[in-house]
Amino acid sequence: MMQVLERAISVGDTVIVEGLGEELDPVLTPVLERRLTKNKKGKWVLQLGGQELEYHHGFRLILQTKLANPHYLPEVQAEATVVD
């Protein structure tokens, strides 16, 4: 999953993660929080798993769950759009 996510962030693809439970993988935290910084070349980058990835603004992350009434942490709900 990490290789797919890293590639999508760099080239601006959409990633769909299906079958989530109520707890998200901590590796997704920088992506959800959009922890972007500018590097010395003036490009937007994201630190993910110890790597600095160039961030393409066309990147989209879709998280899907089959839970009828999921309860996510307030931090997650503040950073994401929840669709019922």
PDB file of N, CA, C and O in Angstrom:
ATOM      1  N   MET A   1       0.819  -1.192   0.000  1.00  0.00           N
ATOM      2  CA  MET A   1       0.000   0.000   0.000  1.00  0.00           C
ATOM      3  C   MET A   1       0.865   1.258   0.000  1.00  0.00           C
ATOM      4  O   MET A   1       0.509   2.251  -0.635  1.00  0.00           O
ATOM      5  N   MET A   2       1.986   1.228   0.699  1.00  0.00           N
ATOM      6  CA  MET A   2       2.835   2.414   0.797  1.00  0.00           C
ATOM      7  C   MET A   2       3.377   2.829  -0.568  1.00  0.00           C
ATOM      8  O   MET A   2       3.429   4.020  -0.876  1.00  0.00           O
ATOM      9  N   GLN A   3       3.779   1.862  -1.385  1.00  0.00           N
ATOM     10  CA  GLN A   3       4.323   2.203  -2.700  1.00  0.00           C
ATOM     11  C   GLN A   3       3.259   2.851  -3.575  1.00  0.00           C
ATOM     12  O   GLN A   3       3.544   3.799  -4.306  1.00  0.00           O
ATOM     13  N   VAL A   4       2.032   2.341  -3.502  1.00  0.00           N
ATOM     14  CA  VAL A   4       0.929   2.909  -4.276  1.00  0.00           C
ATOM     15  C   VAL A   4       0.646   4.327  -3.805  1.00  0.00           C
ATOM     16  O   VAL A   4       0.455   5.229  -4.620  1.00  0.00           O
ATOM     17  N   LEU A   5       0.617   4.525  -2.497  1.00  0.00           N
ATOM     18  CA  LEU A   5       0.352   5.843  -1.926  1.00  0.00           C
ATOM     19  C   LEU A   5       1.451   6.841  -2.295  1.00  0.00           C
ATOM     20  O   LEU A   5       1.160   7.976  -2.671  1.00  0.00           O
ATOM     21  N   GLU A   6       2.705   6.419  -2.187  1.00  0.00           N
ATOM     22  CA  GLU A   6       3.828   7.295  -2.520  1.00  0.00           C
ATOM     23  C   GLU A   6       3.774   7.725  -3.981  1.00  0.00           C
ATOM     24  O   GLU A   6       3.976   8.898  -4.294  1.00  0.00           O
ATOM     25  N   ARG A   7       3.501   6.776  -4.875  1.00  0.00           N
ATOM     26  CA  ARG A   7       3.427   7.091  -6.304  1.00  0.00           C
ATOM     27  C   ARG A   7       2.277   8.059  -6.581  1.00  0.00           C
ATOM     28  O   ARG A   7       2.440   9.024  -7.327  1.00  0.00           O
ATOM     29  N   ALA A   8       1.116   7.798  -5.979  1.00  0.00           N
ATOM     30  CA  ALA A   8      -0.059   8.639  -6.201  1.00  0.00           C
ATOM     31  C   ALA A   8       0.173  10.063  -5.722  1.00  0.00           C
ATOM     32  O   ALA A   8      -0.256  11.012  -6.379  1.00  0.00           O
ATOM     33  N   ILE A   9       0.836  10.226  -4.601  1.00  0.00           N
ATOM     34  CA  ILE A   9       1.134  11.556  -4.070  1.00  0.00           C
ATOM     35  C   ILE A   9       2.040  12.310  -5.036  1.00  0.00           C
ATOM     36  O   ILE A   9       1.862  13.509  -5.249  1.00  0.00           O
ATOM     37  N   SER A  10       2.994  11.623  -5.609  1.00  0.00           N
ATOM     38  CA  SER A  10       3.961  12.266  -6.497  1.00  0.00           C
ATOM     39  C   SER A  10       3.403  12.622  -7.863  1.00  0.00           C
ATOM     40  O   SER A  10       3.797  13.632  -8.445  1.00  0.00           O
ATOM     41  N   VAL A  11       2.479  11.797  -8.391  1.00  0.00           N
ATOM     42  CA  VAL A  11       1.987  12.045  -9.753  1.00  0.00           C
ATOM     43  C   VAL A  11       0.569  12.603  -9.799  1.00  0.00           C
ATOM     44  O   VAL A  11       0.088  12.979 -10.868  1.00  0.00           O
ATOM     45  N   GLY A  12      -0.104  12.663  -8.653  1.00  0.00           N
ATOM     46  CA  GLY A  12      -1.430  13.268  -8.604  1.00  0.00           C
ATOM     47  C   GLY A  12      -2.572  12.321  -8.903  1.00  0.00           C
ATOM     48  O   GLY A  12      -3.619  12.748  -9.389  1.00  0.00           O
ATOM     49  N   ASP A  13      -2.386  11.034  -8.619  1.00  0.00           N
ATOM     50  CA  ASP A  13      -3.452  10.057  -8.820  1.00  0.00           C
ATOM     51  C   ASP A  13      -4.416  10.054  -7.640  1.00  0.00           C
ATOM     52  O   ASP A  13      -4.167  10.684  -6.612  1.00  0.00           O
ATOM     53  N   THR A  14      -5.520   9.332  -7.807  1.00  0.00           N
ATOM     54  CA  THR A  14      -6.489   9.119  -6.737  1.00  0.00           C
ATOM     55  C   THR A  14      -6.288   7.727  -6.162  1.00  0.00           C
ATOM     56  O   THR A  14      -6.114   6.763  -6.907  1.00  0.00           O
ATOM     57  N   VAL A  15      -6.311   7.620  -4.833  1.00  0.00           N
ATOM     58  CA  VAL A  15      -6.188   6.333  -4.155  1.00  0.00           C
ATOM     59  C   VAL A  15      -7.462   6.090  -3.362  1.00  0.00           C
ATOM     60  O   VAL A  15      -7.925   6.964  -2.629  1.00  0.00           O
ATOM     61  N   ILE A  16      -8.026   4.895  -3.516  1.00  0.00           N
ATOM     62  CA  ILE A  16      -9.203   4.502  -2.744  1.00  0.00           C
ATOM     63  C   ILE A  16      -8.780   3.390  -1.792  1.00  0.00           C
ATOM     64  O   ILE A  16      -8.290   2.347  -2.225  1.00  0.00           O
ATOM     65  N   VAL A  17      -8.971   3.616  -0.495  1.00  0.00           N
ATOM     66  CA  VAL A  17      -8.677   2.614   0.526  1.00  0.00           C
ATOM     67  C   VAL A  17     -10.018   2.092   1.017  1.00  0.00           C
ATOM     68  O   VAL A  17     -10.804   2.841   1.597  1.00  0.00           O
ATOM     69  N   GLU A  18     -10.283   0.813   0.787  1.00  0.00           N
ATOM     70  CA  GLU A  18     -11.581   0.234   1.122  1.00  0.00           C
ATOM     71  C   GLU A  18     -11.495  -0.622   2.384  1.00  0.00           C
ATOM     72  O   GLU A  18     -10.428  -1.111   2.755  1.00  0.00           O
ATOM     73  N   GLY A  19     -12.638  -0.788   3.027  1.00  0.00           N
ATOM     74  CA  GLY A  19     -12.755  -1.692   4.162  1.00  0.00           C
ATOM     75  C   GLY A  19     -12.098  -1.201   5.435  1.00  0.00           C
ATOM     76  O   GLY A  19     -11.571  -2.005   6.204  1.00  0.00           O
ATOM     77  N   LEU A  20     -12.116   0.095   5.673  1.00  0.00           N
ATOM     78  CA  LEU A  20     -11.514   0.631   6.899  1.00  0.00           C
ATOM     79  C   LEU A  20     -12.349   0.291   8.121  1.00  0.00           C
ATOM     80  O   LEU A  20     -13.573   0.182   8.049  1.00  0.00           O
ATOM     81  N   GLY A  21     -11.668   0.128   9.234  1.00  0.00           N
ATOM     82  CA  GLY A  21     -12.345  -0.011  10.508  1.00  0.00           C
ATOM     83  C   GLY A  21     -12.484   1.354  11.144  1.00  0.00           C
ATOM     84  O   GLY A  21     -12.466   2.371  10.451  1.00  0.00           O
ATOM     85  N   GLU A  22     -12.622   1.381  12.449  1.00  0.00           N
ATOM     86  CA  GLU A  22     -12.763   2.671  13.130  1.00  0.00           C
ATOM     87  C   GLU A  22     -11.421   3.316  13.460  1.00  0.00           C
ATOM     88  O   GLU A  22     -11.378   4.483  13.848  1.00  0.00           O
ATOM     89  N   GLU A  23     -10.324   2.571  13.309  1.00  0.00           N
ATOM     90  CA  GLU A  23      -9.003   3.144  13.553  1.00  0.00           C
ATOM     91  C   GLU A  23      -8.226   3.150  12.252  1.00  0.00           C
ATOM     92  O   GLU A  23      -8.196   2.161  11.520  1.00  0.00           O
ATOM     93  N   LEU A  24      -7.598   4.284  11.980  1.00  0.00           N
ATOM     94  CA  LEU A  24      -6.815   4.430  10.763  1.00  0.00           C
ATOM     95  C   LEU A  24      -5.348   4.137  11.037  1.00  0.00           C
ATOM     96  O   LEU A  24      -4.856   4.322  12.150  1.00  0.00           O
ATOM     97  N   ASP A  25      -4.665   3.679  10.009  1.00  0.00           N
ATOM     98  CA  ASP A  25      -3.244   3.410  10.102  1.00  0.00           C
ATOM     99  C   ASP A  25      -2.514   4.729  10.362  1.00  0.00           C
ATOM    100  O   ASP A  25      -2.748   5.700   9.643  1.00  0.00           O
ATOM    101  N   PRO A  26      -1.647   4.794  11.357  1.00  0.00           N
ATOM    102  CA  PRO A  26      -0.948   6.049  11.674  1.00  0.00           C
ATOM    103  C   PRO A  26      -0.112   6.598  10.515  1.00  0.00           C
ATOM    104  O   PRO A  26       0.206   7.787  10.497  1.00  0.00           O
ATOM    105  N   VAL A  27       0.245   5.756   9.559  1.00  0.00           N
ATOM    106  CA  VAL A  27       1.037   6.227   8.421  1.00  0.00           C
ATOM    107  C   VAL A  27       0.235   7.209   7.566  1.00  0.00           C
ATOM    108  O   VAL A  27       0.818   7.992   6.816  1.00  0.00           O
ATOM    109  N   LEU A  28      -1.095   7.176   7.672  1.00  0.00           N
ATOM    110  CA  LEU A  28      -1.940   8.088   6.903  1.00  0.00           C
ATOM    111  C   LEU A  28      -2.052   9.483   7.528  1.00  0.00           C
ATOM    112  O   LEU A  28      -2.544  10.408   6.880  1.00  0.00           O
ATOM    113  N   THR A  29      -1.611   9.641   8.757  1.00  0.00           N
ATOM    114  CA  THR A  29      -1.759  10.908   9.475  1.00  0.00           C
ATOM    115  C   THR A  29      -1.159  12.104   8.731  1.00  0.00           C
ATOM    116  O   THR A  29      -1.837  13.123   8.596  1.00  0.00           O
ATOM    117  N   PRO A  30       0.085  12.025   8.243  1.00  0.00           N
ATOM    118  CA  PRO A  30       0.621  13.203   7.528  1.00  0.00           C
ATOM    119  C   PRO A  30      -0.167  13.531   6.258  1.00  0.00           C
ATOM    120  O   PRO A  30      -0.258  14.693   5.863  1.00  0.00           O
ATOM    121  N   VAL A  31      -0.730  12.513   5.627  1.00  0.00           N
ATOM    122  CA  VAL A  31      -1.511  12.734   4.414  1.00  0.00           C
ATOM    123  C   VAL A  31      -2.828  13.406   4.763  1.00  0.00           C
ATOM    124  O   VAL A  31      -3.225  14.374   4.114  1.00  0.00           O
ATOM    125  N   LEU A  32      -3.513  12.892   5.796  1.00  0.00           N
ATOM    126  CA  LEU A  32      -4.790  13.475   6.202  1.00  0.00           C
ATOM    127  C   LEU A  32      -4.631  14.907   6.695  1.00  0.00           C
ATOM    128  O   LEU A  32      -5.474  15.762   6.423  1.00  0.00           O
ATOM    129  N   GLU A  33      -3.561  15.160   7.412  1.00  0.00           N
ATOM    130  CA  GLU A  33      -3.323  16.499   7.959  1.00  0.00           C
ATOM    131  C   GLU A  33      -2.656  17.431   6.947  1.00  0.00           C
ATOM    132  O   GLU A  33      -2.464  18.616   7.221  1.00  0.00           O
ATOM    133  N   ARG A  34      -2.308  16.900   5.792  1.00  0.00           N
ATOM    134  CA  ARG A  34      -1.637  17.672   4.735  1.00  0.00           C
ATOM    135  C   ARG A  34      -0.439  18.440   5.288  1.00  0.00           C
ATOM    136  O   ARG A  34      -0.346  19.661   5.160  1.00  0.00           O
ATOM    137  N   ARG A  35       0.457  17.706   5.895  1.00  0.00           N
ATOM    138  CA  ARG A  35       1.669  18.303   6.470  1.00  0.00           C
ATOM    139  C   ARG A  35       2.657  18.647   5.358  1.00  0.00           C
ATOM    140  O   ARG A  35       3.690  17.994   5.206  1.00  0.00           O
ATOM    141  N   LEU A  36       2.335  19.656   4.602  1.00  0.00           N
ATOM    142  CA  LEU A  36       3.153  20.057   3.466  1.00  0.00           C
ATOM    143  C   LEU A  36       4.140  21.139   3.874  1.00  0.00           C
ATOM    144  O   LEU A  36       3.821  22.032   4.659  1.00  0.00           O
ATOM    145  N   THR A  37       5.334  21.041   3.330  1.00  0.00           N
ATOM    146  CA  THR A  37       6.338  22.078   3.507  1.00  0.00           C
ATOM    147  C   THR A  37       6.968  22.348   2.147  1.00  0.00           C
ATOM    148  O   THR A  37       6.870  21.528   1.234  1.00  0.00           O
ATOM    149  N   LYS A  38       7.613  23.498   2.020  1.00  0.00           N
ATOM    150  CA  LYS A  38       8.329  23.805   0.785  1.00  0.00           C
ATOM    151  C   LYS A  38       9.796  23.448   0.969  1.00  0.00           C
ATOM    152  O   LYS A  38      10.407  23.765   1.990  1.00  0.00           O
ATOM    153  N   ASN A  39      10.345  22.788  -0.033  1.00  0.00           N
ATOM    154  CA  ASN A  39      11.766  22.470   0.042  1.00  0.00           C
ATOM    155  C   ASN A  39      12.585  23.630  -0.522  1.00  0.00           C
ATOM    156  O   ASN A  39      12.026  24.673  -0.860  1.00  0.00           O
ATOM    157  N   LYS A  40      13.881  23.461  -0.624  1.00  0.00           N
ATOM    158  CA  LYS A  40      14.761  24.544  -1.082  1.00  0.00           C
ATOM    159  C   LYS A  40      14.504  24.923  -2.533  1.00  0.00           C
ATOM    160  O   LYS A  40      14.824  26.037  -2.948  1.00  0.00           O
ATOM    161  N   LYS A  41      13.930  24.007  -3.309  1.00  0.00           N
ATOM    162  CA  LYS A  41      13.634  24.282  -4.716  1.00  0.00           C
ATOM    163  C   LYS A  41      12.281  24.968  -4.897  1.00  0.00           C
ATOM    164  O   LYS A  41      11.894  25.302  -6.016  1.00  0.00           O
ATOM    165  N   GLY A  42      11.564  25.175  -3.790  1.00  0.00           N
ATOM    166  CA  GLY A  42      10.258  25.814  -3.853  1.00  0.00           C
ATOM    167  C   GLY A  42       9.119  24.866  -4.174  1.00  0.00           C
ATOM    168  O   GLY A  42       8.010  25.311  -4.470  1.00  0.00           O
ATOM    169  N   LYS A  43       9.374  23.565  -4.119  1.00  0.00           N
ATOM    170  CA  LYS A  43       8.342  22.553  -4.387  1.00  0.00           C
ATOM    171  C   LYS A  43       7.691  22.130  -3.077  1.00  0.00           C
ATOM    172  O   LYS A  43       8.344  22.082  -2.035  1.00  0.00           O
ATOM    173  N   TRP A  44       6.387  21.820  -3.141  1.00  0.00           N
ATOM    174  CA  TRP A  44       5.685  21.317  -1.970  1.00  0.00           C
ATOM    175  C   TRP A  44       6.055  19.851  -1.779  1.00  0.00           C
ATOM    176  O   TRP A  44       6.013  19.065  -2.725  1.00  0.00           O
ATOM    177  N   VAL A  45       6.422  19.483  -0.540  1.00  0.00           N
ATOM    178  CA  VAL A  45       6.800  18.111  -0.226  1.00  0.00           C
ATOM    179  C   VAL A  45       6.052  17.637   1.019  1.00  0.00           C
ATOM    180  O   VAL A  45       5.595  18.434   1.838  1.00  0.00           O
ATOM    181  N   LEU A  46       5.945  16.315   1.129  1.00  0.00           N
ATOM    182  CA  LEU A  46       5.263  15.677   2.249  1.00  0.00           C
ATOM    183  C   LEU A  46       6.188  14.611   2.811  1.00  0.00           C
ATOM    184  O   LEU A  46       6.707  13.784   2.061  1.00  0.00           O
ATOM    185  N   GLN A  47       6.399  14.618   4.115  1.00  0.00           N
ATOM    186  CA  GLN A  47       7.197  13.587   4.770  1.00  0.00           C
ATOM    187  C   GLN A  47       6.305  12.376   5.027  1.00  0.00           C
ATOM    188  O   GLN A  47       5.319  12.475   5.757  1.00  0.00           O
ATOM    189  N   LEU A  48       6.646  11.240   4.434  1.00  0.00           N
ATOM    190  CA  LEU A  48       5.839  10.033   4.598  1.00  0.00           C
ATOM    191  C   LEU A  48       6.764   8.840   4.763  1.00  0.00           C
ATOM    192  O   LEU A  48       7.529   8.507   3.858  1.00  0.00           O
ATOM    193  N   GLY A  49       6.691   8.205   5.909  1.00  0.00           N
ATOM    194  CA  GLY A  49       7.501   7.019   6.151  1.00  0.00           C
ATOM    195  C   GLY A  49       8.999   7.265   6.039  1.00  0.00           C
ATOM    196  O   GLY A  49       9.734   6.407   5.550  1.00  0.00           O
ATOM    197  N   GLY A  50       9.449   8.414   6.482  1.00  0.00           N
ATOM    198  CA  GLY A  50      10.871   8.720   6.431  1.00  0.00           C
ATOM    199  C   GLY A  50      11.352   9.237   5.089  1.00  0.00           C
ATOM    200  O   GLY A  50      12.537   9.527   4.930  1.00  0.00           O
ATOM    201  N   GLN A  51      10.456   9.359   4.120  1.00  0.00           N
ATOM    202  CA  GLN A  51      10.816   9.873   2.808  1.00  0.00           C
ATOM    203  C   GLN A  51      10.189  11.235   2.587  1.00  0.00           C
ATOM    204  O   GLN A  51       9.118  11.538   3.114  1.00  0.00           O
ATOM    205  N   GLU A  52      10.865  12.040   1.809  1.00  0.00           N
ATOM    206  CA  GLU A  52      10.321  13.331   1.420  1.00  0.00           C
ATOM    207  C   GLU A  52       9.796  13.192  -0.007  1.00  0.00           C
ATOM    208  O   GLU A  52      10.569  13.023  -0.949  1.00  0.00           O
ATOM    209  N   LEU A  53       8.471  13.266  -0.155  1.00  0.00           N
ATOM    210  CA  LEU A  53       7.840  13.082  -1.457  1.00  0.00           C
ATOM    211  C   LEU A  53       7.365  14.413  -2.012  1.00  0.00           C
ATOM    212  O   LEU A  53       6.779  15.223  -1.294  1.00  0.00           O
ATOM    213  N   GLU A  54       7.621  14.632  -3.288  1.00  0.00           N
ATOM    214  CA  GLU A  54       7.082  15.816  -3.938  1.00  0.00           C
ATOM    215  C   GLU A  54       5.569  15.650  -4.022  1.00  0.00           C
ATOM    216  O   GLU A  54       5.083  14.605  -4.454  1.00  0.00           O
ATOM    217  N   TYR A  55       4.829  16.666  -3.615  1.00  0.00           N
ATOM    218  CA  TYR A  55       3.365  16.588  -3.541  1.00  0.00           C
ATOM    219  C   TYR A  55       2.735  17.200  -4.783  1.00  0.00           C
ATOM    220  O   TYR A  55       2.991  18.356  -5.119  1.00  0.00           O
ATOM    221  N   HIS A  56       1.917  16.417  -5.453  1.00  0.00           N
ATOM    222  CA  HIS A  56       1.170  16.895  -6.617  1.00  0.00           C
ATOM    223  C   HIS A  56      -0.233  17.260  -6.134  1.00  0.00           C
ATOM    224  O   HIS A  56      -0.896  16.452  -5.483  1.00  0.00           O
ATOM    225  N   HIS A  57      -0.684  18.466  -6.449  1.00  0.00           N
ATOM    226  CA  HIS A  57      -1.966  18.943  -5.919  1.00  0.00           C
ATOM    227  C   HIS A  57      -3.181  18.266  -6.540  1.00  0.00           C
ATOM    228  O   HIS A  57      -4.308  18.545  -6.131  1.00  0.00           O
ATOM    229  N   GLY A  58      -2.984  17.395  -7.504  1.00  0.00           N
ATOM    230  CA  GLY A  58      -4.081  16.613  -8.058  1.00  0.00           C
ATOM    231  C   GLY A  58      -4.364  15.352  -7.257  1.00  0.00           C
ATOM    232  O   GLY A  58      -5.334  14.650  -7.542  1.00  0.00           O
ATOM    233  N   PHE A  59      -3.532  15.046  -6.254  1.00  0.00           N
ATOM    234  CA  PHE A  59      -3.690  13.838  -5.442  1.00  0.00           C
ATOM    235  C   PHE A  59      -4.981  13.880  -4.636  1.00  0.00           C
ATOM    236  O   PHE A  59      -5.321  14.902  -4.040  1.00  0.00           O
ATOM    237  N   ARG A  60      -5.694  12.761  -4.624  1.00  0.00           N
ATOM    238  CA  ARG A  60      -6.911  12.609  -3.820  1.00  0.00           C
ATOM    239  C   ARG A  60      -6.855  11.277  -3.085  1.00  0.00           C
ATOM    240  O   ARG A  60      -6.410  10.273  -3.640  1.00  0.00           O
ATOM    241  N   LEU A  61      -7.308  11.270  -1.834  1.00  0.00           N
ATOM    242  CA  LEU A  61      -7.375  10.059  -1.029  1.00  0.00           C
ATOM    243  C   LEU A  61      -8.819   9.843  -0.629  1.00  0.00           C
ATOM    244  O   LEU A  61      -9.441  10.717  -0.024  1.00  0.00           O
ATOM    245  N   ILE A  62      -9.355   8.677  -0.968  1.00  0.00           N
ATOM    246  CA  ILE A  62     -10.732   8.335  -0.621  1.00  0.00           C
ATOM    247  C   ILE A  62     -10.679   7.146   0.325  1.00  0.00           C
ATOM    248  O   ILE A  62     -10.109   6.105  -0.002  1.00  0.00           O
ATOM    249  N   LEU A  63     -11.273   7.308   1.493  1.00  0.00           N
ATOM    250  CA  LEU A  63     -11.318   6.251   2.506  1.00  0.00           C
ATOM    251  C   LEU A  63     -12.748   5.744   2.596  1.00  0.00           C
ATOM    252  O   LEU A  63     -13.679   6.529   2.777  1.00  0.00           O
ATOM    253  N   GLN A  64     -12.926   4.433   2.471  1.00  0.00           N
ATOM    254  CA  GLN A  64     -14.264   3.844   2.444  1.00  0.00           C
ATOM    255  C   GLN A  64     -14.378   2.792   3.536  1.00  0.00           C
ATOM    256  O   GLN A  64     -13.463   1.995   3.742  1.00  0.00           O
ATOM    257  N   THR A  65     -15.511   2.796   4.233  1.00  0.00           N
ATOM    258  CA  THR A  65     -15.774   1.800   5.256  1.00  0.00           C
ATOM    259  C   THR A  65     -17.159   1.209   5.047  1.00  0.00           C
ATOM    260  O   THR A  65     -18.040   1.853   4.478  1.00  0.00           O
ATOM    261  N   LYS A  66     -17.345  -0.020   5.511  1.00  0.00           N
ATOM    262  CA  LYS A  66     -18.662  -0.649   5.431  1.00  0.00           C
ATOM    263  C   LYS A  66     -19.419  -0.517   6.752  1.00  0.00           C
ATOM    264  O   LYS A  66     -20.541  -1.005   6.884  1.00  0.00           O
ATOM    265  N   LEU A  67     -18.797   0.143   7.726  1.00  0.00           N
ATOM    266  CA  LEU A  67     -19.450   0.328   9.019  1.00  0.00           C
ATOM    267  C   LEU A  67     -20.643   1.271   8.861  1.00  0.00           C
ATOM    268  O   LEU A  67     -20.545   2.298   8.189  1.00  0.00           O
ATOM    269  N   ALA A  68     -21.755   0.918   9.476  1.00  0.00           N
ATOM    270  CA  ALA A  68     -22.977   1.715   9.344  1.00  0.00           C
ATOM    271  C   ALA A  68     -22.854   3.080  10.021  1.00  0.00           C
ATOM    272  O   ALA A  68     -23.335   4.081   9.491  1.00  0.00           O
ATOM    273  N   ASN A  69     -22.221   3.123  11.173  1.00  0.00           N
ATOM    274  CA  ASN A  69     -22.105   4.367  11.917  1.00  0.00           C
ATOM    275  C   ASN A  69     -20.704   4.455  12.540  1.00  0.00           C
ATOM    276  O   ASN A  69     -20.553   4.287  13.750  1.00  0.00           O
ATOM    277  N   PRO A  70     -19.690   4.716  11.721  1.00  0.00           N
ATOM    278  CA  PRO A  70     -18.321   4.727  12.263  1.00  0.00           C
ATOM    279  C   PRO A  70     -18.068   5.937  13.160  1.00  0.00           C
ATOM    280  O   PRO A  70     -18.615   7.019  12.947  1.00  0.00           O
ATOM    281  N   HIS A  71     -17.231   5.722  14.162  1.00  0.00           N
ATOM    282  CA  HIS A  71     -16.851   6.801  15.079  1.00  0.00           C
ATOM    283  C   HIS A  71     -15.348   6.997  14.967  1.00  0.00           C
ATOM    284  O   HIS A  71     -14.566   6.212  15.503  1.00  0.00           O
ATOM    285  N   TYR A  72     -14.953   8.048  14.266  1.00  0.00           N
ATOM    286  CA  TYR A  72     -13.540   8.355  14.117  1.00  0.00           C
ATOM    287  C   TYR A  72     -13.156   9.457  15.094  1.00  0.00           C
ATOM    288  O   TYR A  72     -14.002  10.204  15.585  1.00  0.00           O
ATOM    289  N   LEU A  73     -11.866   9.534  15.359  1.00  0.00           N
ATOM    290  CA  LEU A  73     -11.376  10.574  16.256  1.00  0.00           C
ATOM    291  C   LEU A  73     -11.743  11.947  15.701  1.00  0.00           C
ATOM    292  O   LEU A  73     -11.826  12.121  14.485  1.00  0.00           O
ATOM    293  N   PRO A  74     -11.963  12.916  16.577  1.00  0.00           N
ATOM    294  CA  PRO A  74     -12.307  14.273  16.106  1.00  0.00           C
ATOM    295  C   PRO A  74     -11.268  14.847  15.155  1.00  0.00           C
ATOM    296  O   PRO A  74     -11.613  15.598  14.243  1.00  0.00           O
ATOM    297  N   GLU A  75      -9.988  14.502  15.357  1.00  0.00           N
ATOM    298  CA  GLU A  75      -8.932  14.999  14.480  1.00  0.00           C
ATOM    299  C   GLU A  75      -9.129  14.498  13.054  1.00  0.00           C
ATOM    300  O   GLU A  75      -8.890  15.231  12.095  1.00  0.00           O
ATOM    301  N   VAL A  76      -9.561  13.257  12.919  1.00  0.00           N
ATOM    302  CA  VAL A  76      -9.791  12.679  11.596  1.00  0.00           C
ATOM    303  C   VAL A  76     -11.009  13.324  10.949  1.00  0.00           C
ATOM    304  O   VAL A  76     -10.977  13.662   9.766  1.00  0.00           O
ATOM    305  N   GLN A  77     -12.070  13.494  11.707  1.00  0.00           N
ATOM    306  CA  GLN A  77     -13.280  14.091  11.154  1.00  0.00           C
ATOM    307  C   GLN A  77     -13.059  15.546  10.767  1.00  0.00           C
ATOM    308  O   GLN A  77     -13.695  16.038   9.836  1.00  0.00           O
ATOM    309  N   ALA A  78     -12.174  16.237  11.461  1.00  0.00           N
ATOM    310  CA  ALA A  78     -11.883  17.631  11.132  1.00  0.00           C
ATOM    311  C   ALA A  78     -11.084  17.744   9.830  1.00  0.00           C
ATOM    312  O   ALA A  78     -11.185  18.750   9.128  1.00  0.00           O
ATOM    313  N   GLU A  79     -10.301  16.730   9.509  1.00  0.00           N
ATOM    314  CA  GLU A  79      -9.453  16.774   8.329  1.00  0.00           C
ATOM    315  C   GLU A  79     -10.088  16.145   7.100  1.00  0.00           C
ATOM    316  O   GLU A  79      -9.579  16.309   5.991  1.00  0.00           O
ATOM    317  N   ALA A  80     -11.189  15.429   7.279  1.00  0.00           N
ATOM    318  CA  ALA A  80     -11.803  14.706   6.160  1.00  0.00           C
ATOM    319  C   ALA A  80     -13.270  15.087   6.012  1.00  0.00           C
ATOM    320  O   ALA A  80     -13.896  15.588   6.945  1.00  0.00           O
ATOM    321  N   THR A  81     -13.794  14.843   4.840  1.00  0.00           N
ATOM    322  CA  THR A  81     -15.217  15.028   4.593  1.00  0.00           C
ATOM    323  C   THR A  81     -15.893  13.685   4.751  1.00  0.00           C
ATOM    324  O   THR A  81     -15.550  12.734   4.048  1.00  0.00           O
ATOM    325  N   VAL A  82     -16.849  13.587   5.662  1.00  0.00           N
ATOM    326  CA  VAL A  82     -17.555  12.345   5.918  1.00  0.00           C
ATOM    327  C   VAL A  82     -18.854  12.377   5.133  1.00  0.00           C
ATOM    328  O   VAL A  82     -19.659  13.296   5.286  1.00  0.00           O
ATOM    329  N   VAL A  83     -19.057  11.364   4.286  1.00  0.00           N
ATOM    330  CA  VAL A  83     -20.261  11.271   3.470  1.00  0.00           C
ATOM    331  C   VAL A  83     -21.014  10.039   3.930  1.00  0.00           C
ATOM    332  O   VAL A  83     -20.445   8.953   4.036  1.00  0.00           O
ATOM    333  N   ASP A  84     -22.321  10.218   4.207  1.00  0.00           N
ATOM    334  CA  ASP A  84     -23.135   9.094   4.676  1.00  0.00           C
ATOM    335  C   ASP A  84     -23.874   8.477   3.515  1.00  0.00           C
ATOM    336  O   ASP A  84     -24.617   7.513   3.698  1.00  0.00           O
TER     337      ASP A  84
END
